[in-house]
């Protein structure tokens, strides 16, 4: 009987033992995201204005340069000659005649010729060129050339192009429009016109 009572008492004691608590689930720790500083992707307003203004200026300069290049190309296409020549005196001993073009611009007409030194040191003139300088798109060439001749210059580097026409007797005639000139030192003496072809020494 004692053994039975002991077993019964042990069973009650075992039954009275508290139950183990179920584990409590916890949420994982959540870290708040760090705020990122936004990256500046646009120019400040004043810088953008300066850039647009600079682009506008460059575009205008480009148009100006293109116009100058076109003008130079046109002049180059028309330029046919470049020669160092003497101004020749006319029958009345004048060096030039002053007039006006059909458009009313000033015109200076004159004769010029090449002058070459022979073995004896004598200078001989070549064929005479009828030349015309006008105040036109190339500049006030007639006015400036007249001033240079009046100042005593008679030896020049000329740039020109040739124009032709048919004379009243049916001959083809050339004259030369001056587009630029530069005075040279008068360190030579131009002689009379060169002889005709039949008397050339070769």
Secondary structure, 3 states (H helix, E strand, C coil): CHHHHHHHHHHHHHHCCCCCCCCCCCCCCCCCCCCCCCCCCCCCHHHHHHHHHHHHHHHHHHHHHHHHHHHHHHHHHHCCEEEEEEEECCCCCCCCEEEECCCCCEEEEEEEEEEEECCCCCEEEEEEEEEEEEEECCEEHHHHHHHHHHCCCCEEEEEEEEEEEECCCCCEEEEEEEEEEEECCCCCCCCCCCCCHHHCCC
